[in-house]
Amino acid sequence: MLKHLLLPRLLDLVIVAFGVSVIAFLMIRMIPGDAVALMLGANSEVTPQALAELRNRIGLDQPLLSQYLRWASAALHGDLGTSLWTGRPVVEEILANIWPTLELTFLALVIGAGLAVPLGCLMARRRGRGADMALRVVTVLGLTMPSFWLGIVLILLASRLLPGFASLGYVPFVENPFGNLARMTLPALALALPILAGLSRLIRSAMLNSLGQDYIRTARAKGAPERVILYKHALRNALIPFVTHLGITAGYLLGGAIVVEEVFAIPGLGRLILGGVSERNYPLVQATILMVTIGFVVLNFAIDVIYGLIDPRLRH
């Protein structure tokens, strides 16, 4: 039954969430520097007593285990803490900065996955021919190019070829749809090209594997058109590993978007996390990493559900 497939995934989700909460809590505290000293600044009037009072007020004078248990208990009740610098709930700050990141991730996923299917099918149809060889070389190059480097190259090309093209910054879609899409095109392409290369190779491999199965030979023996064999029979089975890999890819895209945002000056989670790390804003960094990771795990859980619906063998 499908529930026997999903129950272990739910358990995995709980275990991963716990592990990430511990790692995020400890790693930010391992960074050299004192959050309290940074908050008070380099003022000569700052005394050890003032440092101790502020540390006590925000709870940083407690043992790490006590701090973690207090934070984890509050997180289970939906309270991820307040920013050490602004005093605002960190959830509000995350929600205020998450939309550019989600939009960039979505656009990159649409471009990468949308182009990977026809490109992979073309490579499978032209197996061993010039087009297949050329595309395979291009995809290998695409896999080796980091997204941030592609972003820098795209910015340089846009500045030379399209001097008036707005490639940096961010405009909300509701305020200026055209300006938003214009500014998000290059970062989405920089983020999408590496996954396009990987997904297209996956489709090619899965298509070739499907084309060698007995049911494909039976369909050809019955006189089915080649187009029907490719896109109805072979592609349908090739999409099963594609959908599975797509969930993992979406999670990595979310992490990659944080780096690309810095290249294109997009005020998303990337800037929020880097600012939180430099300020030693423990609650903000902990909550952001935890939410991004849980989102990644939940997305893969949803992919497992879709996978079970696509492949009836998993339900038995």
C-alpha positions in Angstrom: 0.0 0.0 0.0 1.0 3.6 -0.6 1.0 4.4 3.2 3.8 1.9 3.7 5.9 4.0 1.3 5.0 7.3 2.9 5.2 6.5 6.6 9.0 5.9 6.5 9.3 9.2 4.6 7.5 11.0 7.4 9.8 9.5 9.9 12.8 10.7 7.8 11.3 14.2 7.7 11.2 14.3 11.5 14.7 13.0 11.9 16.2 15.4 9.3 14.4 18.3 10.9 15.9 17.4 14.2 19.4 17.0 12.8 19.3 20.2 10.9 18.0 22.1 14.0 21.0 20.9 16.0 23.5 21.6 13.2 22.2 25.0 12.5 22.1 25.9 16.2 25.7 24.8 16.8 27.4 26.0 13.5 26.4 29.6 13.8 27.8 29.7 17.3 31.1 28.2 16.1 31.8 31.3 14.0 34.4 33.5 15.7 32.9 36.7 17.2 30.5 37.7 19.9 27.0 38.7 19.0 26.6 40.9 22.1 29.9 42.7 21.4 28.8 43.4 17.8 25.5 44.7 19.0 27.1 47.2 21.4 29.8 48.1 18.9 33.3 49.4 19.5 32.1 52.1 22.0 34.8 52.7 24.6 32.0 53.2 27.2 31.0 49.5 26.9 31.8 47.8 30.1 31.9 44.1 31.0 28.8 44.7 33.1 26.9 46.0 30.1 28.0 43.0 28.1 26.8 40.7 30.8 23.5 42.4 31.2 22.7 42.3 27.5 23.8 38.7 27.2 21.5 37.8 30.1 18.6 39.7 28.6 18.8 37.8 25.3 19.5 34.5 27.0 23.1 34.0 25.7 24.5 33.4 29.2 22.8 30.1 29.5 24.5 26.7 28.6 24.2 25.7 25.0 21.9 22.8 25.8 19.5 25.0 27.7 19.5 27.5 24.8 18.8 24.8 22.3 16.0 23.2 24.3 14.4 26.5 24.8 14.6 27.4 21.1 13.5 24.0 19.9 10.5 24.0 22.3 9.4 27.4 21.0 9.9 26.3 17.4 7.6 23.3 17.9 5.0 25.8 19.0 5.6 28.0 15.9 7.8 30.6 17.5 11.2 30.7 15.8 12.5 33.6 17.9 13.1 37.3 17.4 15.9 39.0 15.6 18.7 40.1 17.9 19.1 43.4 16.0 15.6 44.5 15.0 13.5 42.8 17.7 11.1 41.6 15.1 9.9 38.0 14.8 12.3 36.2 12.5 9.4 34.6 10.6 8.3 38.1 9.5 11.8 38.9 8.2 12.0 35.6 6.4 8.6 36.0 4.8 9.6 39.5 3.7 12.6 38.2 1.9 11.6 34.8 0.7 9.5 35.7 -2.3 12.4 36.8 -4.6 14.1 33.5 -3.8 11.0 31.4 -4.4 10.4 33.3 -7.7 13.9 32.7 -8.9 13.8 29.1 -8.0 10.5 28.6 -9.7 11.6 30.3 -12.9 14.8 28.3 -13.0 12.9 25.1 -12.5 10.4 25.9 -15.3 13.2 26.8 -17.7 15.5 23.8 -16.8 12.8 21.1 -16.6 10.8 22.5 -19.5 13.7 22.5 -21.9 15.3 19.3 -20.6 12.4 17.0 -21.8 12.5 18.0 -25.5 16.3 18.2 -25.5 16.7 14.8 -23.9 14.2 13.3 -26.3 16.1 14.8 -29.2 19.4 13.4 -28.0 17.7 9.9 -27.6 16.2 10.1 -31.1 19.6 11.2 -32.6 21.7 8.7 -30.6 25.2 8.4 -32.0 24.6 11.1 -34.6 26.2 14.5 -34.8 23.4 16.4 -33.0 23.6 13.9 -30.1 27.3 14.1 -29.8 27.3 17.9 -29.9 24.5 18.2 -27.3 26.3 15.7 -25.0 29.4 17.8 -25.1 27.4 21.0 -24.3 25.6 19.3 -21.4 28.9 18.1 -19.9 30.2 21.7 -20.1 26.9 22.9 -18.5 27.4 20.5 -15.6 30.9 21.8 -14.9 30.0 25.5 -14.9 29.0 27.0 -11.5 25.8 29.1 -11.5 27.5 32.2 -10.0 30.1 32.1 -12.7 27.5 31.8 -15.4 25.7 34.8 -13.8 28.8 36.9 -14.0 29.3 35.9 -17.7 25.6 36.7 -18.5 25.9 40.2 -16.8 29.0 40.9 -18.9 27.4 39.8 -22.1 24.2 41.8 -21.4 26.3 44.9 -20.7 28.1 44.6 -24.0 25.2 43.4 -26.2 22.2 45.1 -24.5 23.6 48.2 -22.7 20.1 49.4 -21.6 19.1 46.0 -20.2 18.3 46.0 -16.5 20.1 42.9 -15.2 20.6 43.8 -11.5 18.3 44.4 -8.6 14.7 43.4 -8.0 11.2 44.8 -8.7 8.2 43.0 -7.2 6.0 41.4 -9.9 2.8 43.1 -8.7 4.4 46.5 -9.0 6.0 46.0 -12.4 5.5 42.6 -14.1 7.7 43.5 -17.1 10.5 45.0 -15.0 10.4 42.0 -12.7 10.7 39.4 -15.5 13.4 41.5 -17.2 15.5 41.5 -14.0 14.8 37.8 -13.2 15.6 36.4 -16.7 19.4 36.4 -16.4 19.6 35.0 -12.8 17.0 32.3 -13.7 19.1 31.3 -16.8 22.3 31.2 -14.7 20.5 28.9 -12.2 18.7 26.8 -14.8 21.5 26.0 -17.2 23.4 23.5 -15.0 20.2 21.6 -14.1 19.1 21.7 -17.7 22.3 19.9 -18.6 21.8 17.2 -15.9 18.1 16.7 -16.5 18.4 16.4 -20.3 21.1 13.7 -19.9 18.8 11.9 -17.4 15.9 12.0 -19.9 18.2 10.7 -22.7 19.4 7.8 -20.6 15.9 6.9 -19.4 14.5 7.2 -23.0 17.2 4.9 -24.3 16.6 2.4 -21.6 12.8 2.5 -22.3 13.4 2.1 -26.1 15.2 -1.2 -25.4 12.3 -2.8 -23.5 10.1 -5.6 -24.8 6.9 -3.5 -24.9 8.6 -1.0 -27.3 9.5 -3.9 -29.6 5.9 -5.1 -29.4 4.5 -1.7 -30.2 6.8 -1.5 -33.3 5.8 -5.0 -34.4 2.1 -3.8 -34.3 3.0 -0.9 -36.6 2.6 1.9 -34.1 4.0 5.2 -35.4 7.5 6.1 -34.2 6.2 9.4 -32.7 3.6 7.5 -30.6 6.3 5.0 -29.5 8.6 7.8 -28.4 6.3 10.2 -26.8 3.5 8.0 -25.5 5.3 4.8 -24.4 9.0 5.6 -23.9 8.7 9.1 -22.6 6.0 8.1 -20.1 8.3 5.6 -18.4 11.3 7.9 -18.7 9.4 10.6 -16.7 9.4 8.4 -13.6 13.1 8.9 -12.7 12.8 12.4 -14.1 10.1 13.4 -11.5 12.1 11.8 -8.7 15.3 13.7 -9.7 13.2 16.9 -10.1 12.4 17.0 -6.4 16.0 16.8 -5.4 16.9 19.4 -8.1 14.4 21.8 -6.8 15.9 21.6 -3.3 19.4 22.3 -4.7 18.0 25.1 -6.7 16.7 26.8 -3.6 20.2 26.6 -2.1 21.9 27.8 -5.4 19.5 30.7 -5.6 20.9 32.1 -2.4 24.4 32.4 -4.1 23.0 33.7 -7.4 21.1 36.4 -5.6 24.3 37.9 -4.4 25.6 38.1 -7.9 22.5 39.9 -9.2 21.9 42.0 -6.1 18.5 40.4 -5.4 17.2 41.0 -1.9 16.2 37.5 -1.0 17.2 34.8 1.5 20.8 35.0 0.4 21.3 38.5 1.5 19.3 37.8 4.7 21.4 34.8 5.7 24.8 36.5 4.9 23.7 39.5 6.9 22.6 37.3 9.7 25.9 35.5 9.8 28.0 38.7 9.7 25.9 40.1 12.6 25.9 36.8 14.5 22.1 37.0 14.5 21.6 33.5 15.8 17.8 33.2 15.8 17.5 34.6 12.2 20.2 32.3 10.8 18.9 29.2 12.7 15.3 29.8 11.6 16.2 30.5 7.9 18.3 27.4 7.6 15.7 25.3 9.3 12.8 26.6 7.1 14.8 26.1 3.9 15.8 22.6 4.8 12.3 21.6 5.9 11.0 23.0 2.7 13.5 20.8 0.8 12.4 17.7 2.7 8.7 18.4 2.4 9.2 18.9 -1.4 10.9 15.6 -1.7 8.1 14.0 0.4 5.6 15.4 -2.1 7.7 14.0 -5.0 7.6 10.6 -3.3 3.8 10.8 -3.2 3.7 11.7 -6.9 6.2 9.0 -7.7 3.9 6.4 -6.0 0.9 7.6 -8.0 2.9 7.5 -11.3 4.4 4.0 -10.7 1.7 1.5 -9.5 4.4 -1.0 -8.6 5.3 1.1 -5.5 1.8 0.7 -4.1 2.1 -3.1 -3.8 
